[in-house]
Amino acid sequence: MLLEKGTQKADEAGLDMYLQASPVGAKLYKKFGFKIVSVEELDLSQYGVDKVDTRTYMKREARGVRQ
């Protein structure tokens, strides 16, 4: 899986990872060690869309040592 490969490479390099996820995606990212940093709700009505969009900002700390 692409996410496994990406987290493995980040761990090998000792790098933290950051991302923005949908509510559904956040559930998957949690399984890979990402933690929620903040959640933002955007009212899209000012753009003519009758919807509130939710963005979840997440971080995963490196689990390896930079080589």
Buried (B, 14 or more C-beta within 10 A) or exposed (E): EEEEEBBEEBBBEEBEBEBEBEEEBBEEBBEBBBEEEEEEEEEEEEEEEEEEEEBBBBBBEBEBEEE
